[in-house]
Amino acid sequence: MQETTVFVSHISDQGVGFGINASTGENVYIHPKFVKDNNMDVGNQFNTTVIPNSPELRSKTPWMVMSVSGLVEKVPTTESRKPRNSHSAAAEFDITVLEELRKFTFTSTMELAACMSEDSAKVHNSLSRLHEDGKCARAKVFRKGDQKMASFVLWAEDTNDFLSGDES
């Protein structure tokens, strides 16, 4: 169990919430009951107790909310709906990841994580947030045409970087 602030980053049409663990920068699952009972909205920050998610889901979403102890900050709906607080661990990690990404023409998640000596899931989560914000480009690579999932994903600062030649 861990006490942490969670930044609400997404709420599905079914009321399932997802957020970012401010202590680790990792994804957090928020049960619809917590979303509804606490009137959660994207951009809000809540004090929570989180526990490790179930083993089969942990690789993509390492944490799940166990309890909510209160609202830390409510972002007005007229402001950006992205939970990017310049003082948050996730935002700081995203800046570091983007700086490291700029050292490559393009790279894979695994290669970037290895260069940073970081967990690949944490780096992937950061790259996904950066991609959602339009700060980096993603290319999914498939070995065969009938594959449902990509063999791997490449990342670059800009889409044109994928066309510029050799990988650094």
C-alpha positions, -999 to 999 in steps of 0.1 A, spaced: 0 0 0 11 35 -7 -3 69 1 0 92 -29 -16 119 -50 -33 107 -82 -38 130 -112 -69 119 -130 -59 116 -167 -89 97 -183 -125 87 -175 -141 63 -199 -178 65 -210 -184 36 -186 -170 57 -157 -137 38 -153 -110 62 -143 -73 62 -150 -47 84 -134 -10 90 -128 7 81 -95 25 113 -85 51 94 -66 61 71 -94 47 85 -127 30 51 -133 -6 45 -144 -34 40 -118 -68 23 -123 -97 40 -106 -129 20 -100 -161 36 -113 -174 38 -77 -145 61 -67 -150 82 -98 -187 86 -91 -186 90 -53 -158 116 -55 -172 135 -86 -138 129 -103 -130 148 -135 -100 148 -158 -74 171 -143 -84 166 -107 -58 156 -81 -68 133 -52 -51 120 -21 -54 82 -23 -42 49 -10 -31 27 -39 -22 -10 -40 -5 -30 -68 -29 -39 -95 -37 -76 -103 -8 -94 -118 -23 -98 -153 -29 -60 -155 2 -48 -137 24 -44 -168 2 -16 -183 -14 -2 -151 8 -11 -121 -15 5 -94 -52 6 -84 -69 30 -60 -79 13 -27 -93 45 -11 -97 82 -16 -91 106 13 -99 139 -5 -96 163 -33 -62 181 -36 -69 203 -66 -99 206 -89 -90 219 -124 -118 241 -138 -133 226 -170 -123 257 -190 -86 249 -184 -66 223 -202 -80 188 -194 -46 173 -191 -33 167 -156 2 182 -161 14 199 -130 49 212 -134 58 200 -99 45 165 -104 69 135 -106 52 124 -138 56 158 -155 92 160 -145 99 124 -157 82 133 -190 106 162 -195 135 139 -188 122 112 -213 117 139 -240 152 152 -235 166 116 -238 144 109 -269 159 140 -286 193 122 -286 179 97 -311 166 100 -346 141 74 -335 142 46 -310 123 18 -293 109 19 -258 133 -8 -247 164 10 -261 154 43 -245 146 27 -212 180 9 -212 198 42 -220 180 58 -191 184 28 -167 146 29 -161 118 4 -162 105 0 -198 68 2 -186 75 35 -169 92 49 -200 64 36 -222 38 53 -200 57 86 -202 61 83 -240 24 76 -243 15 108 -223 39 128 -245 24 113 -276 -11 123 -264 1 158 -258 16 160 -293 52 162 -281 65 130 -298 56 107 -327 48 70 -325 52 43 -352 38 8 -348 57 -19 -366 40 -51 -377 60 -81 -390 29 -97 -408 -2 -82 -422 -26 -102 -401 -11 -93 -368 -35 -76 -343 -7 -62 -321 24 -44 -333 57 -63 -330 72 -32 -315 68 6 -313 92 32 -324 93 68 -310 107 100 -324 104 137 -316 87 143 -350 71 122 -377 97 133 -402 124 117 -381 112 83 -392 120 92 -428 155 108 -422 176 77 -424 196 56 -400 188 52 -363 213 69 -340 
